[in-house]
């Protein structure tokens, strides 16, 4: 074999130059006897030797300390990267290393704690030591372009180990473009969460999802961007890594909060410099003199002694991440960090106190402070009450189906793929209401037997407190799922008792219910002349009303003894309803969102997947509106009370003519909830279900 006169390219952690390694000697043994007397043999041998040499066993944090240089273009502290500056990032970065078993790493954090730089260190590590296809997703394509110019280009240009693997950005080689960086063994593609094309452009072993709470709800109406991006890792099985980072936004719709709560929820525990008690820093223990935020100090939960700012460096060095929950997925880990952990020179405790005081009096500023300082979600005012509180207020109806005060029935029907759910509500004066039945019909809209059972409910009766019976006055059924099947069933039943409805978003509606319009069509697509009548319902208005009614306070036992009644609108729930139904009733919250132009508007958002109870309540309330309950006069309520055998207002006694005895009138038997209207020359409006 010819004399070895080529030197392998230096690789971090391994000898280079004149020093030979065991792998160099092994390569010599394997090539001994081969004819290498041709042009390019030395280059071929050098490349082959480098391929024989294994990668150094580095973690991401070790790689960053050895190879990362921060540019003045992208960092406030340029120079060599030091993980010791922010020790809490070490374990997060190391979890991104190939040997770590975690596959999904979630980081819910305050603003400016170094999370994005940790992600950039991971990108550099992948390019240098663990090449493979990588996808980095920003909220928009424009942000992806800015990140490429402002962060990735400096990352590559300032780190020699990366510069030699990625062609210069201004070269004619298309391997380094604005949104694509090619390197030996892999490629980095940047895209926006608003681009479905970019999200499904390639399979990826590594996924970096930055600021996921700023992602749109759907990537151009093709689905959740996070789900679309993660689908790219399917073929890599257990070798994949997904790093999800974000400052949280609003509770219930925050993606990062949802992922963190599904993880093992790690907190960074630091020791007290006075007593050594390990604790994770919480805002409630940051205290200062009134009006003097510069006196802010953290008070230990163990010894209650104040901890000065200068102790923070030592506390962070001795800190450790501890899991506080059991994850649903053993390969999913999560980290949470507030601005209280910011190293000296970044965000001081005094500055946090000043920012918090400055935010008082403004809901928008308080929301921003909670998100960016504490790394926690904001709870919107107008939230539904806790389901536990509703559970405590459940009532026993005393063995009757419809308690005294319930004067007519409506039903709300929610059509699902495999079932139809029906809630029957009784209504009284002032829109006081009682849940009297919850029915689940298995089968779904493609099962004729399912519709037969729903039809049977129209003729079913429920018993009042005095023994009278009621039928459903109006049944409102949602057309959001399998609308043609709903229209066909509703047309067959007629519009007297059944009202197909369609929910509308937004609050700026002249009326909560509008219509009806004829929307049904034949099989051939030809519109029926007298098809199903569709009502449009502003669901946001009725959801707001429902939650306002649920928050009404109840009279105490002492007040009830004095004759105090429940407030108008009070919602009564039976003791037989289960906790799942209660959770569905409070499954949404009112949040403030901004459109593309920055204008804020309120919008109802789901906090959990199932919300059928709330939807059915809204539909039943819409049915009461369609019947006219919001516009009935006193005479109509009187007739309903007479049928139900209850009295909620003092009766008007007719005046007797002097000398003539008044004989009691003989009441005409009638079914409760369907009173007849005496004929007059001029009569008030009476709903159809109450007429002869």
RALIN-V490909 format. One record per residue. PHI is phi as a letter, one per 20 degrees, with the letter a starting at -180 (* if undefined). PSI is psi in radians with two decimals (999 if undefined). NEAR is the number of other ideal C-beta (glycine too) atoms within 10 Angstrom. Layout:
BEGIN
<<PHI | PSI | NEAR> <PHI | PSI | NEAR>>
END
This chain:
BEGIN
<<* | 2.51 | 11> <f | 2.79 | 9> <f | 2.44 | 5> <f | 1.93 | 14> <c | 0.19 | 6> <d | 2.55 | 13> <d | 2.19 | 12> <f | 2.65 | 21> <f | 2.39 | 12> <f | 2.40 | 11> <c | 2.37 | 16> <g | 2.31 | 15> <n | -0.05 | 13> <c | 2.58 | 14> <f | 2.63 | 12> <b | 3.13 | 12> <m | -2.21 | 8> <e | -0.27 | 6> <f | 2.27 | 9> <e | 2.54 | 13> <d | 2.98 | 15> <f | -0.57 | 8> <f | -0.57 | 16> <f | -0.77 | 15> <f | -0.69 | 10> <f | -0.63 | 13> <f | -0.67 | 22> <f | -0.72 | 14> <f | -0.70 | 8> <f | -0.48 | 11> <e | -0.07 | 14> <f | 2.30 | 8> <n | -0.16 | 8> <e | 2.58 | 10> <e | 1.85 | 7> <d | 0.40 | 13> <e | 1.26 | 7> <b | 2.83 | 8> <f | 2.33 | 7> <n | 0.01 | 8> <f | -0.69 | 15> <f | -0.69 | 14> <f | -0.72 | 10> <f | -0.73 | 12> <f | -0.68 | 20> <f | -0.77 | 16> <f | -0.69 | 13> <f | -0.67 | 12> <f | -0.76 | 21> <f | -0.62 | 13> <f | -0.55 | 10> <f | -0.48 | 14> <f | 2.15 | 17> <f | 2.72 | 9> <f | 2.57 | 14> <f | 2.58 | 14> <e | 1.29 | 11> <d | 2.60 | 21> <e | 2.99 | 20> <f | -0.72 | 29> <f | -0.67 | 24> <f | -0.68 | 19> <f | -0.77 | 26> <f | -0.74 | 26> <f | -0.53 | 17> <e | -0.54 | 15> <c | -0.28 | 20> <e | 2.29 | 23> <c | 2.35 | 18> <e | 2.33 | 20> <e | 2.60 | 16> <f | -0.31 | 11> <f | -0.44 | 13> <c | 0.08 | 19> <b | 2.53 | 15> <f | -0.38 | 9> <c | 1.39 | 12> <f | 2.78 | 14> <p | -2.87 | 11> <f | 2.38 | 12> <f | 2.36 | 23> <c | 1.97 | 13> <f | -0.51 | 21> <f | -0.34 | 13> <f | -0.61 | 15> <c | 1.35 | 20> <g | -0.44 | 21> <f | -0.32 | 22> <e | -0.25 | 23> <f | -0.91 | 20> <f | -0.59 | 18> <f | -0.82 | 29> <f | -0.69 | 25> <f | -0.47 | 17> <f | -0.31 | 23> <e | -0.10 | 25> <f | 2.61 | 20> <g | -0.57 | 17> <f | -0.23 | 9> <f | 2.38 | 16> <f | -0.29 | 9> <f | 2.44 | 22> <d | -0.48 | 19> <c | 2.07 | 22> <d | 2.11 | 24> <d | 2.35 | 32> <c | 1.77 | 27> <e | 2.10 | 30> <b | 2.90 | 27> <f | 3.02 | 24> <f | 2.56 | 14> <l | 0.92 | 14> <d | 0.16 | 24> <n | 0.20 | 22> <f | -0.76 | 25> <f | -0.65 | 17> <f | -0.60 | 20> <f | -0.72 | 25> <f | -0.66 | 22> <f | -0.65 | 24> <f | -0.67 | 26> <f | -0.73 | 26> <f | -0.80 | 24> <f | -0.70 | 23> <f | -0.76 | 26> <f | -0.80 | 25> <f | -0.67 | 26> <e | -0.78 | 23> <c | -0.28 | 20> <c | 1.06 | 23> <f | 2.55 | 18> <r | 2.98 | 19> <f | 2.29 | 19> <c | 2.43 | 24> <c | 2.16 | 25> <d | 2.17 | 26> <d | 2.15 | 29> <d | 2.90 | 25> <g | -0.66 | 20> <c | 2.84 | 16> <f | -0.65 | 18> <f | -0.71 | 11> <f | -0.60 | 18> <f | -0.69 | 24> <f | -0.73 | 15> <f | -0.67 | 13> <f | -0.69 | 19> <f | -0.79 | 21> <f | -0.75 | 13> <e | -0.39 | 13> <c | -0.83 | 19> <f | -0.72 | 25> <f | -0.78 | 21> <f | -0.63 | 19> <g | -0.78 | 24> <f | -0.77 | 25> <f | -0.52 | 16> <e | -0.15 | 20> <d | 1.90 | 24> <g | -0.64 | 11> <f | -0.49 | 20> <e | -0.60 | 22> <f | -0.59 | 13> <e | -0.14 | 13> <d | -0.30 | 19> <c | 2.25 | 23> <f | 2.66 | 17> <g | 2.57 | 12> <f | -0.51 | 16> <e | 0.21 | 8> <f | 2.89 | 10> <f | -0.16 | 6> <f | 2.21 | 12> <f | 0.02 | 9> <f | -0.25 | 12> <c | 1.57 | 20> <d | -3.08 | 13> <g | -0.75 | 15> <d | 0.26 | 19> <b | 2.24 | 15> <c | 1.93 | 27> <e | 2.56 | 18> <b | 2.83 | 20> <g | 2.08 | 10> <n | 0.00 | 12> <a | -3.08 | 18> <b | 2.50 | 17> <d | 2.14 | 26> <d | 2.27 | 20> <d | 2.46 | 25> <b | 3.03 | 24> <d | 2.63 | 22> <f | -0.24 | 30> <e | 0.11 | 20> <d | 1.71 | 21> <f | -0.53 | 18> <f | -0.79 | 11> <f | -0.57 | 22> <f | -0.38 | 26> <d | 0.47 | 16> <f | -0.44 | 15> <a | 2.79 | 12> <f | 2.60 | 15> <b | 2.38 | 28> <e | -0.56 | 21> <d | 2.37 | 27> <c | 2.16 | 23> <d | 1.91 | 25> <d | 1.83 | 26> <d | 2.33 | 24> <l | 1.02 | 20> <f | -0.42 | 26> <f | -0.20 | 20> <e | 0.01 | 15> <f | 2.60 | 23> <f | 2.77 | 15> <f | -0.56 | 13> <b | 2.48 | 14> <e | 1.58 | 25> <l | 0.74 | 13> <m | 0.40 | 8> <d | 0.09 | 13> <p | 3.05 | 15> <f | 2.21 | 16> <f | -0.64 | 27> <f | -0.76 | 22> <f | -0.74 | 10> <f | -0.72 | 19> <f | -0.78 | 26> <f | -0.47 | 19> <f | -0.36 | 14> <f | -0.30 | 23> <e | 0.05 | 21> <g | -0.76 | 10> <f | -0.20 | 10> <e | -0.07 | 17> <l | -2.19 | 9> <f | -0.17 | 7> <e | -0.02 | 13> <f | 2.79 | 20> <c | 2.23 | 25> <c | 2.07 | 24> <d | 2.01 | 24> <d | 2.12 | 26> <c | 2.44 | 22> <a | 2.66 | 26> <e | 2.30 | 25> <f | 2.90 | 26> <c | -1.68 | 23> <d | 2.33 | 20> <g | 2.37 | 19> <n | -0.53 | 20> <d | 0.00 | 21> <f | 2.08 | 22> <f | -0.75 | 23> <f | -0.60 | 26> <f | -0.73 | 23> <f | -0.74 | 19> <f | -0.68 | 22> <f | -0.74 | 27> <f | -0.40 | 15> <e | -0.13 | 16> <e | -2.91 | 26> <e | 0.05 | 21> <l | 1.20 | 19> <e | 2.40 | 24> <d | 2.61 | 21> <e | 1.88 | 23> <e | 2.27 | 17> <c | 2.66 | 26> <e | 2.56 | 19> <f | 2.31 | 20> <f | -0.24 | 16> <e | -0.87 | 14> <d | -0.16 | 12> <n | 0.05 | 11> <f | 2.25 | 13> <e | 2.35 | 14> <b | 2.69 | 17> <d | 2.44 | 19> <f | 2.27 | 22> <c | 2.49 | 13> <f | -0.56 | 18> <f | -0.37 | 7> <e | 0.06 | 16> <e | 2.01 | 20> <c | 2.64 | 13> <b | 2.81 | 19> <f | 2.57 | 10> <g | 2.17 | 7> <m | 0.09 | 7> <c | 1.34 | 11> <f | -0.36 | 20> <f | -0.24 | 12> <e | 0.17 | 14> <f | 2.34 | 21> <b | 2.63 | 18> <e | 2.33 | 24> <d | 2.16 | 15> <f | 2.39 | 18> <f | -0.20 | 16> <e | -0.94 | 14> <d | -0.10 | 13> <m | 0.19 | 11> <f | 2.53 | 13> <f | 2.45 | 16> <d | 2.13 | 21> <f | 2.80 | 11> <g | -0.63 | 13> <f | -0.24 | 9> <f | -0.24 | 18> <f | -0.69 | 21> <g | -0.84 | 15> <f | -0.62 | 12> <f | -0.75 | 20> <f | -0.67 | 19> <f | -0.60 | 11> <e | 0.08 | 14> <f | 2.89 | 21> <b | 2.57 | 14> <e | 2.33 | 19> <c | 2.33 | 13> <f | 2.42 | 14> <d | 0.14 | 12> <b | 2.90 | 14> <d | 2.12 | 9> <f | 2.65 | 18> <f | -0.56 | 10> <d | 2.09 | 12> <f | -0.31 | 11> <e | 0.20 | 14> <d | 2.14 | 19> <c | 2.67 | 25> <b | 2.59 | 26> <c | 2.48 | 25> <c | 2.40 | 24> <b | 2.31 | 25> <d | 3.01 | 24> <f | -0.19 | 24> <f | -0.38 | 23> <e | -0.03 | 24> <g | 2.30 | 24> <f | 2.83 | 16> <g | 2.35 | 13> <n | -0.21 | 10> <e | -1.44 | 16> <c | 1.94 | 21> <e | 2.82 | 17> <f | -0.62 | 24> <f | -0.71 | 17> <f | -0.66 | 16> <f | -0.76 | 23> <f | -0.73 | 21> <f | -0.76 | 15> <f | -0.67 | 17> <f | -0.75 | 20> <f | -0.66 | 15> <f | -0.44 | 12> <e | -0.22 | 17> <f | 2.41 | 9> <n | -0.17 | 8> <c | 2.08 | 11> <f | -0.64 | 12> <f | -0.74 | 11> <f | -0.64 | 14> <f | -0.69 | 14> <f | -0.80 | 18> <f | -0.70 | 17> <f | -0.73 | 21> <f | -0.67 | 21> <f | -0.87 | 21> <e | -0.47 | 19> <e | -0.80 | 23> <e | -0.29 | 20> <m | 0.58 | 27> <c | 2.77 | 19> <f | 2.70 | 23> <e | 2.32 | 21> <e | 2.01 | 14> <f | 2.53 | 18> <f | 2.59 | 9> <n | 0.14 | 16> <f | 2.75 | 17> <f | 2.68 | 22> <f | 2.77 | 15> <f | 2.48 | 12> <f | -0.49 | 17> <f | -0.66 | 11> <f | -0.70 | 13> <f | -0.64 | 20> <f | -0.66 | 15> <f | -0.38 | 8> <e | 0.13 | 13> <f | 2.62 | 14> <c | 2.68 | 13> <e | 2.18 | 9> <e | 0.15 | 19> <m | 0.55 | 8> <n | -0.02 | 7> <d | 2.73 | 15> <e | -0.68 | 20> <d | 1.90 | 27> <f | 2.86 | 20> <f | 2.34 | 18> <o | -0.44 | 23> <f | 2.09 | 28> <d | -0.36 | 28> <b | 2.84 | 29> <d | 2.49 | 28> <c | 2.81 | 27> <c | 2.47 | 26> <d | 2.27 | 28> <d | 2.18 | 27> <d | 2.09 | 23> <e | 2.13 | 23> <d | 3.03 | 16> <f | -0.69 | 9> <d | 0.16 | 11> <a | 2.91 | 16> <c | 2.16 | 25> <d | 2.34 | 19> <c | 2.26 | 22> <d | 2.28 | 25> <d | 2.19 | 25> <d | 2.43 | 25> <e | 2.48 | 27> <c | 2.54 | 24> <c | -2.92 | 26> <g | 2.59 | 18> <m | 0.29 | 15> <m | 0.46 | 17> <f | 2.44 | 23> <c | 2.70 | 24> <c | 2.27 | 23> <f | 2.11 | 24> <d | -0.29 | 22> <a | 2.54 | 19> <c | 2.07 | 17> <c | 2.29 | 15> <d | 2.05 | 10> <d | 1.93 | 21> <f | 2.55 | 11> <p | -0.76 | 16> <n | 2.99 | 17> <f | -0.28 | 22> <e | 0.07 | 11> <d | 1.95 | 15> <g | -0.60 | 11> <f | -0.54 | 10> <f | -0.77 | 20> <f | -0.58 | 21> <f | -0.71 | 12> <f | -0.64 | 16> <f | -0.66 | 23> <f | -0.68 | 13> <f | -0.51 | 10> <f | -0.45 | 18> <f | -0.46 | 15> <d | -0.03 | 9> <f | 2.65 | 14> <d | 2.64 | 15> <c | 2.55 | 20> <e | 2.35 | 15> <e | 3.04 | 24> <f | -0.54 | 18> <e | 0.14 | 13> <n | -0.21 | 9> <f | 2.83 | 18> <c | 2.66 | 14> <c | 2.61 | 25> <d | 2.96 | 18> <f | 2.11 | 25> <f | -0.72 | 25> <b | 2.33 | 26> <d | 2.09 | 24> <d | 2.21 | 26> <c | 2.32 | 24> <f | 2.48 | 26> <d | 0.23 | 20> <f | -0.44 | 12> <c | 2.24 | 14> <l | 0.95 | 17> <g | -0.74 | 18> <g | -0.70 | 13> <f | -0.67 | 17> <f | -0.76 | 25> <f | -0.76 | 21> <f | -0.75 | 17> <f | -0.77 | 22> <f | -0.70 | 23> <f | -0.65 | 18> <f | -0.59 | 11> <e | -0.37 | 16> <n | 2.81 | 11> <e | -0.04 | 17> <f | -0.69 | 13> <d | -0.27 | 18> <c | 2.38 | 25> <c | 1.80 | 27> <f | 2.41 | 25> <c | 2.74 | 28> <c | 2.21 | 16> <f | 2.43 | 17> <d | 2.46 | 15> <e | 2.82 | 10> <n | 2.76 | 13> <d | -0.37 | 14> <e | 1.21 | 7> <d | 2.42 | 15> <f | -0.53 | 6> <b | 2.55 | 12> <f | -0.40 | 20> <c | 2.31 | 23> <c | 2.73 | 13> <p | -2.85 | 17> <e | 2.87 | 16> <c | 2.62 | 12> <e | 2.05 | 15> <c | -0.05 | 17> <f | 2.75 | 20> <b | 2.75 | 15> <e | 3.11 | 9> <f | -0.62 | 7> <f | 0.03 | 5> <n | -0.05 | 6> <e | 2.26 | 8> <f | 2.33 | 10> <f | 2.52 | 13> <f | -0.65 | 7> <c | 1.10 | 9> <e | -2.90 | 17> <f | 2.52 | 27> <e | 2.09 | 21> <d | 2.28 | 20> <d | 2.41 | 20> <e | 2.27 | 18> <c | 2.23 | 27> <e | 1.54 | 22> <f | -0.57 | 24> <g | -0.66 | 22> <f | -0.79 | 20> <f | -0.51 | 22> <f | -0.74 | 22> <f | -0.77 | 16> <f | -0.75 | 15> <f | -0.80 | 21> <f | -0.54 | 21> <f | -0.71 | 12> <f | -0.67 | 18> <f | -0.46 | 19> <e | -0.06 | 13> <f | 2.40 | 14> <f | 2.54 | 8> <e | 2.58 | 14> <f | 2.54 | 15> <f | 2.94 | 10> <f | -0.64 | 7> <f | -0.72 | 8> <f | -0.69 | 11> <f | -0.65 | 12> <f | -0.46 | 9> <e | 0.05 | 8> <n | 0.19 | 7> <f | 2.27 | 12> <e | 2.91 | 14> <f | 2.60 | 17> <f | 2.63 | 13> <g | 2.42 | 12> <n | -0.11 | 15> <g | 2.36 | 21> <d | 2.16 | 22> <d | 2.28 | 21> <d | 2.39 | 18> <f | 2.79 | 16> <f | -0.19 | 9> <e | -0.11 | 12> <f | 2.49 | 17> <e | 3.01 | 9> <f | -0.54 | 11> <f | -0.74 | 12> <f | -0.72 | 21> <f | -0.70 | 20> <f | -0.63 | 21> <f | -0.60 | 22> <f | -0.55 | 27> <d | 0.62 | 23> <e | -0.09 | 22> <c | 2.80 | 25> <b | 2.73 | 22> <e | 2.11 | 18> <c | 2.83 | 21> <d | 2.11 | 16> <c | 2.78 | 14> <d | 2.44 | 9> <e | -3.05 | 8> <f | -0.44 | 6> <e | 0.01 | 5> <n | 0.03 | 6> <f | 2.34 | 8> <e | 2.52 | 10> <b | 2.58 | 12> <f | 2.58 | 14> <b | 2.44 | 16> <e | 2.29 | 20> <c | 2.50 | 16> <f | 2.40 | 13> <e | -0.23 | 18> <b | 2.86 | 11> <f | -0.80 | 7> <e | 2.26 | 14> <b | 0.49 | 21> <g | -0.62 | 22> <f | -0.73 | 23> <f | -0.76 | 27> <f | -0.78 | 24> <f | -0.65 | 27> <f | -0.76 | 25> <f | -0.72 | 27> <f | -0.72 | 27> <f | -0.66 | 27> <f | -0.69 | 29> <f | -0.64 | 27> <f | -0.68 | 31> <f | -0.66 | 23> <f | -0.76 | 22> <f | -0.65 | 23> <f | -0.41 | 21> <o | 0.20 | 17> <g | -0.50 | 23> <f | -0.18 | 13> <c | 0.10 | 11> <f | 2.55 | 20> <e | 3.08 | 11> <f | -0.63 | 11> <f | -0.67 | 14> <f | -0.77 | 20> <f | -0.64 | 18> <f | -0.76 | 17> <f | -0.69 | 20> <f | -0.71 | 25> <f | -0.67 | 20> <f | -0.70 | 16> <f | -0.70 | 24> <f | -0.16 | 25> <m | 0.52 | 13> <c | 2.87 | 20> <c | 2.00 | 11> <d | -0.06 | 17> <c | 2.57 | 10> <f | 2.38 | 6> <f | 2.70 | 9> <e | 2.03 | 8> <e | 2.18 | 7> <f | 2.54 | 8> <e | 2.23 | 7> <e | 2.44 | 9> <f | 2.35 | 8> <g | 2.20 | 5> <n | -0.09 | 5> <c | 2.18 | 7> <f | 2.37 | 6> <e | 2.16 | 10> <e | 2.45 | 6> <f | 2.43 | 5> <f | 2.52 | 7> <e | 2.00 | 6> <f | 2.52 | 8> <e | 2.15 | 8> <g | 2.40 | 6> <b | 2.66 | 14> <f | 2.38 | 13> <f | 2.51 | 27> <n | -0.03 | 27> <c | 0.91 | 17> <f | 2.62 | 26> <e | 2.79 | 14> <d | 2.14 | 16> <f | 2.48 | 9> <f | 2.36 | 7> <c | 2.88 | 7> <f | -0.61 | 4> <c | 2.06 | 4> <c | 2.68 | 10> <f | 2.83 | 12> <f | 2.32 | 10> <c | 2.29 | 18> <f | 2.69 | 20> <g | -0.65 | 12> <f | -0.22 | 17> <d | 0.00 | 21> <e | 2.94 | 11> <f | 999 | 6>>
END
